[in-house]
Amino acid sequence: MSMFKYLAERFEFRIFLVVIALVILGIVSVYSASYDAQASEIFFKQLVWAALGVGVLLLCAFVPFRILHLSAYPAYALSIALLVGVLLFGRTVSGSTSWFNLGTLRFQPSEFAKVTTALALAAYLSRPDVTLAKVKHLFVVAGMVLLPVLLIMAQPDTGTAVIYVVMLFPVLYWGGASKFTLLAIVAPGVVAVAALLGTTPFFIVVIGMGILLYLTRENRIVTAAVFSLMVLVGISTQSIYEGLKPYQQKRIAAFLDPSVDPLGAGYNVVQSKVAIGSGGLLGKGYLQGTQTQLNFIPEQWTDFIFCVPAEEFGFLGAATVLVLFALLLLRGIAIGTAVKSPFASFVAIGICGFIGAHVLINIGMSLDLLPVIGIPLPFLSYGGSALLSGMMMMGILMNLYANRKEH
Amino acid sequence: MNVIEDISVYRKRRTLFVVVLLVFFLFFGRLYQLQLIYKDEYGRRSEKNIVRVISTEPVRGYMYDRTGTRVVDNRPAFTVTIMPFEFDRGTAPNLARLLSLDLEVLLERLEKGKMYSRFTPVKIKRDVDFKSLSALAEQRDRFPGVGYQSESKRFYPTRARATHILGYTKEISEQQLQLLGKEYAQGDVVGSTGLEAQYEKALRGAKGHQFSIVNAYGQVLGSFEEGNLDVLPKEGKDLILTMDFALQAVAESLMADQRGALVALDPRDGGILALVSMPDYDLSLFSGVTPPGVWRRLHSDTAAPLFNRATMTRYPPGSTFKMVLALAALDNHIVSPSWRVNCTGVFYVGRKPFADLHVHGSVNMVEAIQKSCNVYFYELMMRTGLDNWHQSGRAFGFGQRTGIDLYEENTGLLPSTAYMNQRYGEKGWTRGYLPSLAIGQGELGVTPLQMAYYAMAIANRGVTHQPHAVQAIIDRAMSREDRLSYETRSMDIRPELWEPIREGMRRVVEEPGGTGGLARIAGIPSGGKTGTAQNPHGPDHAWFVGFAPLEEPEIAIAVLVENAGFGGTRAAPIAGACMERYLHAASIRRQAEQPAVPIASVSTLPTTRAVYRSEQP
């Protein structure tokens, strides 16, 4: 077997090239977003992280597949320990205790925990004796996700916690969970949102959800219990909303209508839309985006990084980012069926779940389709831990492909 | 669980593919909507985000009197500002004490400004006195972020106040803002009364606009489009008044502590020499920040200092009006000047008696004017009739506006047959109403300005000029002087008819037995007429109208002193003193052979303005 053929067989070029393209786009965007501010520092740090990231990616791509499987539970345990540790000894940045200081670099265990959670979930779900039809197993799966979620909520970092919940759906679906199960998990959330919008939407959604639950019902008692829970959550939402801190209420109100408070919670969204919209087809030119360069968008090198290519390179730039992510996700899902090992299959879907959740929420927020939840856009946003965990996941994805014939 | 052998895995994969593609299609659709459909809208908004227009205020035009003295000037006023970003809140109580400002007011203004931008200075207190300002400057280090801006406010350098003719400027009100439209903005200063209001457009100039690029914090980063779109402010134009502020000062001091008005004009061109309305107030009360107490006090003062008595009152003129009837009778060939009436001190219309103060015996027209004999004029009115009298009054400008370039002017009231019919019904009034009108009483209203105009008409033998306070407008930027032109009218009266009237008025002042002897000017013959107008609300109003010199007159004057008593004792001396001072000064000026309006004064601009001008391309 020639060197080239070996590589073609073992090396997932498509994923690799897409990721490298995204990382380069990210560096370009971070440079522009931080240009003139603390430019050199942020840009230089991101360059270092990107270089480290490529190393981590290659390491994960070539580590023996068996070790991946074997290390799933220990790694998960380690990451939970780190999450507990960060609460006890971590460093607080803008209200969240989510960082470890390692010399000059900072490290976020909640990012590392994404990788380990994906691996641990896959390890559990791929066991021949585990089936999601059993409530006991379902609870174990839910518990494996809930544990890091609760620890992360305690930091508090709601955005990252939400990501874990969203990624659970494709994984459960992949594992053969029934429509009823998926619906039962979604229902309280949907009803809660509807309750915030008003009484009429609340009733419509409750009735709609009730009908869906009835149609997909498996067990009368469980159905009734889920339905009651859903109504209870919906009704208590209003009182929970009133119990929230004013700034939290503002955030919710601003999502429902950003123009309510254009200088407060809605400000980011409005400015983000102005940046994206004013980009037009071809954009204002690199480093020429007035919204970006004149700091109209807060968090522009982290959470609102998507505005940078959209403003400076226009529709072309934004569409390029979307296409790259779509290719990445579709390829990732395809790897989920290309592998022989069930563990590998679940890992692939779990990873796609995490990346997909990030893309969905981050870009959805920038485009004012979803509420403002502070999470980074994978590979593009400034931030070392997120970039490293993303690269780690991509390396693992490549590893799965390379070892697709192994059981 | 073995996923791979499960055939349904391909169905699941398809579902996930579809979900991913749906989400991305949604994103594409949204991108298309924002970036391609609404591009222009968002483009405009992004431009609006970064471009800030800063208006630069023009310097308001000056006013000069006829001798070239600057009578309305500008002075810098200092506004203390705080840049919220640099401000140390701990220093707020000390700062408030230094500015004698309420701490809460200071913090409230700071918070309001902070919401707008943390990098834009917030105006904390306007028109801060120099003492506080220098104290602040000495302790600069102790108050980070505290600075001041220099603005200009009106300053009145002369001794004369000229309150009602100059008028005041003040911060624009909501209503004015809506009325005056888009050239004005909140916080602008606008001429509100007098010449300031009348010539607002010329005095104001035009605002300049500076376009700057700002960042999200409002920090100015530089000029927009290299400043090519910027517009420099256009300075306000200057007014050259017809007024003589030396005379104005004299007139004001003579009228001090009285209620009433004085109007003096130049009968050769209609230019106002002095215009006094008493009580007056200090215009500089309005030039900075007007304390609410001052405003309330002026408004609620029963003496109505804000009211311009010279152009807005509507009092009966009393005997000063008698020449209107005399001229009507002569012009309509009702009587000749030598026609005589025997004054017995009382006159009857039917059974109703009309009194005179004295028994004058047999008087002709000249003597009747000289002695102000009522019976003569009662008799004359019955012969002349309301219509002829009204026509004569109209010709003298009563019952209509004189057309002065002042913001407010009353028409007064000159009754006609039509008016009386309308007011009382055709049968509702009788000839019994006429004697009162003959002596300037009853339903008759005039303004002191109209009376000065009337004096001018007699002084000029029927030639009148539109009264005005501004003779020229100077545009310094263009080095242009626009002389304003005013209307001149000539009454259609045979010239010889003026002589008995003028002779009567000469005797009023110059001859023993005249009622206005106190108006006499040493060495200069003059003419005048006194009036004592009854007033249902209190003592009589004293009037005097006159002009001097008798031939080739240079000043015509009307004086009203409210509730003072006899015109001859209260109004005549004021008029006489004014005319004397004016003519004396004018003769000294003539001897020195200086031009009446030295244009040289216009070129002596303060250095700051000269520097400013040199910046213009």
Contacts between the chains, C-beta under 8 A, distances in Angstrom:
chain1	res1	chain2	res2	distance
A	125	B	1	6.4
A	126	B	1	6.6
A	126	B	3	7.5
A	127	B	1	6.9
A	128	B	1	6.2
A	128	B	2	6.7
A	129	B	1	7.8
A	130	B	1	5.4
A	131	B	1	5.8
A	170	B	16	6.2
A	173	B	12	6.5
A	173	B	15	7.4
A	173	B	16	7.5
A	174	B	3	6.9
A	174	B	12	6.1
A	174	B	16	7.8
A	175	B	1	6.9
A	175	B	3	7.6
A	176	B	1	7.3
A	176	B	3	7.9
A	176	B	6	7.4
A	176	B	8	7.6
A	263	B	115	7.3
A	271	B	49	7.8
A	271	B	216	7.9
A	273	B	34	6.3
A	273	B	42	6.8
A	274	B	42	5.2
A	274	B	45	4.9
A	274	B	46	5.0
A	274	B	49	6.7
A	275	B	46	6.9
A	276	B	31	7.3
A	276	B	34	5.1
A	276	B	35	6.3
A	276	B	42	7.4
A	277	B	34	4.2
A	277	B	35	6.0
A	277	B	38	5.3
A	277	B	39	6.2
A	277	B	41	7.0
A	277	B	42	2.6
A	277	B	43	7.4
A	277	B	45	7.7
A	277	B	46	7.8
A	278	B	39	7.0
A	278	B	42	4.4
A	278	B	43	4.5
A	278	B	45	7.0
A	278	B	46	3.8
A	278	B	47	7.9
A	279	B	35	5.6
A	279	B	39	7.9
A	280	B	35	5.7
A	280	B	36	7.2
A	280	B	39	4.4
A	280	B	43	6.9
A	281	B	35	6.7
A	281	B	36	6.2
A	281	B	39	7.6
A	290	B	46	5.7
A	290	B	47	7.6
A	290	B	49	7.0
A	290	B	50	4.9
A	291	B	46	5.6
A	291	B	49	6.9
A	294	B	49	7.6
A	294	B	50	5.6
A	294	B	213	7.5
A	294	B	214	7.4
A	294	B	215	4.0
A	294	B	216	5.8
A	294	B	221	7.3
A	295	B	215	5.3
A	295	B	216	4.4
A	295	B	217	7.1
A	296	B	46	7.9
A	296	B	49	5.7
A	296	B	50	7.9
A	296	B	215	7.7
A	296	B	216	4.4
A	297	B	216	8.0
A	310	B	31	7.4
A	310	B	35	7.1
A	314	B	35	6.2
A	315	B	31	6.0
A	315	B	32	7.2
A	315	B	35	4.4
A	315	B	36	6.2
A	318	B	31	5.3
A	318	B	35	7.0
A	319	B	28	6.9
A	319	B	31	6.5
A	322	B	24	5.8
A	322	B	27	5.6
A	322	B	28	6.4
A	322	B	31	7.3
A	325	B	24	7.6
A	326	B	20	6.5
A	326	B	21	7.2
A	326	B	24	4.6
A	329	B	20	5.0
A	330	B	17	6.2
A	330	B	20	6.1
A	330	B	21	7.9
A	333	B	13	5.9
A	333	B	16	4.9
A	333	B	17	6.4
A	333	B	20	7.1
A	334	B	13	7.1
A	336	B	13	6.9
A	337	B	4	7.6
A	337	B	9	5.6
A	337	B	10	6.6
A	337	B	13	5.0
A	339	B	4	7.3
A	340	B	4	5.9
A	341	B	4	7.7
A	342	B	1	6.6
A	342	B	2	5.4
A	342	B	3	4.7
A	342	B	4	6.0
A	345	B	3	4.9
A	345	B	4	6.2
A	345	B	9	7.7
A	346	B	3	7.1
A	349	B	16	7.7
A	352	B	16	7.8
A	356	B	20	6.8
A	356	B	23	8.0
A	360	B	23	5.9
A	363	B	27	5.8
A	364	B	27	7.5
A	367	B	27	6.5
A	367	B	30	4.6
A	367	B	31	7.0
A	367	B	34	7.0
A	369	B	26	7.2
A	369	B	27	7.8
A	369	B	30	6.1
